[in-house]
Every structure is written in structure tokens, then in C-alpha cells.
Amino acid sequence: MTEIKKQNFFVGNDAHWDDIYNENEKAQFYKDSETDFVVCNYTPERSSENECKFIAEFPEKFKKFGLQYVINNEFANWQGSLVTEDGHDWCNTDDGCHRMNLTPEFIQTLSKDENFLGLMYDEMEHSIINRNLTLTINKRGKHLPVFPLALANDVVIQGELLRLQLKEFADYHKNNGAKRFVGEHVFPVLFHSFAASGIIPNFKSQKESYSVVQYVNAAGAALQYNTELWNCVDLWCYNTFPGHSPKEMYYNLWFSYLTGTSRVYVEGASQFFTDGKPNEYAEKYKKFSTDERRKYRDYSVQDYKPEIGLIRYDDSYWGQCDPFMWRKILLGNKNLKVTKTAREFTRAFHVVTHGETCRNGIAWDRISPWSLRPHKSFCSMNGVAVFDDRITKDKLETLKLCFLCGYYISDETIGAVIDLVKNNGLTVVTPRRFAPEYIKKQSRGSFSEINDGTGKWIVTNNVLSSKSKKSVKGFLGNKGEMKFTYGDKTIKMKISKDGNSFKLI
């Protein structure tokens, strides 16, 4: 069990500067609900010098309300350009790309405040994999990349270049004083590339994905790279706001607490008020933040002991398929088309969720008949974690079942898996290309089940075949339940019929 501080979980919501400056009912609500921090949406409107003068006033305001704060930047996702009187463009860069472009002075001024938690880049992974799609929709640009793209038609070359670019980007902000650099992910991908680069994983609950699917992707990244894990409980659903009920929001907050996240906040907290007065959303949030989350939690995501692992190269595939909105490309590079190799990941998810996720995608954003199903936050899950191609043996030792998939897995990781099969009783489901040579020699046809020491290899070109499913059924837990283990504590949840709440069992 890692050493955990007693206060290892913090609750917040999003805000605009007026909520603090005007000291209105919303600001008072922060105090009454014992909110720890706010995620402040910020758009620079002045020269760098004048922005620094403006934000120099923040410490006094936040100190008065006992709040810490994160500066959340989404402006580059919607603005084609933001050129101020000093000639600085806050969202276009010298390399011909479109991304948040904060000045060193701006970051340094913010970082002088002890209540400043760090910077957040809102929906950064969305902008990367969809090439700033929101600009295209608003006719302010056309598929502009966030970073320069590789010329080679190779997923791994593009992925490694992106990691280097993300690390350089995160280091720039942290070297100028930001205590943290945090992402915020619409889609359940790129958590590992972000975490490896020093960017804290931050998954959206509700929205257009299963919350639990988002969680097991982000939690695997946080566990692998030893980072905090943040959670945005988002009241948006497509273009509907609020698109989720107060009850669903409440249970997503509870899920976040139970599953070891570091911080959770509600996006869309403007919906907490009707005619300026707190409503049912506010009541549910306050009940959680002042009561339930005070129950002592002696673990964090770093104590997670997964039973099922999905290992793949982080290629950004979640099921995108629409020719305009979610183009079938990987890592934002139009030269990298989705292949059956990428789809191995979503098919493995279909198996471990008892068929509750689509075999071709793990989010409702996918344009398909499956997406006509009513949205749910929770689906069957038995201690799953997603890891990338360089996961080490020590993080895999609690696994009972493991799926290998995708474009590349390091020799070191394959070696760790081989050892765990032989000596730890691990069962591995893999395409032929990832099986060790001595197992390949024994495999026959489209499905082979081969004992190896105390464990087993299942070599198959189709994880959805009846033989494959039957071979792993005993590892998947009970349909309609979620189970996670942290240290010596196991959390079991029975999912409601509508999929948006649960009860502890």
C-alpha cells in the first residue's frame, strides 16, 4: 500500500471570473458546498503585458473564498486567431500549427499565486486526433494540425513524434512555473501518451462515453506513469445542456471517489442555479461534497490492482468512422488509415464488457446504429486497466487475463508477459504476431489454446469467435456489475437498469 495523505481527494466545479469578482450567489455556493477548487475557463483578450496585470489581482479574490484554481484554456479550440495589440497570436504558432500559445510572462505571473494549481488544455486530444475540427465546423480554419505531423506512413513513427512534442509542450509550461499541466479528454484515448509526457490524465464522465470505459483507460495511464488522476463530470451530451440528470451526476461523483481519482469537478455548474437560486443539481453536488466524500478513503488509483489488462500501442483509435466529423485516421495524420489492427482494441473491449460496448467503438460519438441506444454511464467491468506498449512487469503482476493488440508492443513488455504466463498463471489472448516463437510453432489455424508453465496462451485472429469468448468467460466477472480492487479493499457495484446509477454490494 502506498503512503496516502488523509486528504487525498478534492472536489470542484467550473466557473467564470465573474462568479468570483461579483461575489454573487454562485460564489457563496462555493463556500457553502465546501468546494476545494474551481476550474476557471479563460480566454486572453489583451496583450501579454496587460493580461499579466489583470491576473495579478486573482490571488486576493481566491484567497477570500478559500479556493484553489486551475486555468482552463479552450479558446484555441474555437478561435481561428487571437492577435492582440502587441502582435501576439494566442492560438497560432510559428510552426504553422494551431494550439494554445501562452506567453512565458503570463504563465510566470499566474504561478506566483500559491492557490494556482496549474494549467489545463481543454479537449486537447480531440484537437489532435480530429485536427482542430471545431475550427472547420465554425469555418475558421480547415483541419489544422496541433503539432507538425510526420511524413512517414507509420503509426509508431507518428506516435513517437507526438510524445516528444507533448513532452516539449508540457515542459514549456512547467518550466515557466506551472505546478501542473493537465489534459481534458473527450475521447478515451491518448491518456498514455499524455501521461508519459508529464500531462496529468483527466477523463470526462457522462458526456458521450461510458464513464467506466473512460476510467479504465485513464486509470491504466495514471498507474503506469505514476501520475495523479483527474475526472471531469460533464453535464453536456452532444449539443444538449444539461444532457444528464442530477442523479446521474451524483453517481458519477460517487464513482470517481470510489475508484481512487485525485480530483473531480463538474463541468456545466452554471446549471446548478435556476433564477439565481441553487436547484437539484446544486443539492446533489453539495450533498456529495459536504458529506459523502468526507468518508475516509485510504487509497488512490496508485493502489489499483487490475485483474484484466489490455495492452496496445496508443494509436488514438476509439471507433471513429464518419467521413467528415470523426475521420478514419489515426493520431491526426491523414496518411494513417484505420486498419483491422487498430480495431483489435475495440473488439477486446467488447469482450471484457460482456458485449455492452460496440465491437467497433467505445464511445457514443461513433456514427452507427449502435449509437442510437440510450446513453449509459456504467457497464460491466471486472478490474480492467489499459496499458501501453511499454508497461513494466511490476504493474502487471495482479493480472489474471491480458489481451495483446495493436501496432506494436516492446520486447521488454512481451518478455514480462511471457514470464507472468510461465510463473504467475496469466492467461494471454493475442494475435499470432505477438506470441513468442515457441508458442507460434504450436499454434494451428485461427484459434489455439496452449498451456505454458502455470499459465496459458490463446492465439487467435478473432477475439469475438465463440471459442475465444468461451475461453475467457471465467475471468469477466458478473454481467451488470463493476468490481475494482485497491490495496486490500475491493469495491463492488451493481449497475441500475438504466445504467446511470449503482448500489454497493
ABEGO torsion letter per residue (X at the ends): XBBBBABABBBBBBBBAAAAAAGBAAAAAAAAAGBABBBBBBBBABBAAAAAAAAAAAAAAAAAAGBBBBBBBAAAAABABBBBAAGBBAABBAAGBBBBBBBAAAAAAAAABAABAEBBBBGAAAAAAAGGAAAAAAGAEBGBBABBBBABBBAAAAAAAAAAAAAAAAAAAAAAGBABBBBBBABBBGAAAAAAAGBBBBBBBEEABBAAAAAAAAAAAAAAAGBBBBBBBBABBEABOBABBAAAAAAAAAAAAAAGBABBBBBGAAAABBGGBBBAAAAAAAAAAAAAAABBBABBAAABBBABBBBBBBAGBAGBABAAABBBBBGGBAABBBBAAAAAAAAAAAAAAGGABBAABABAABBBAAAABBBBABBBBBGBBBBBAABBAAAAAABABBBBBEABBBAAAAAAAAAAAAAAGBBBBBBAAABBAAAAAABBEABBBBBBEABBBBBBABAABAAAAAAAAAAAEBBGBBBBBBEABBBBBBBBAAGABBBBX
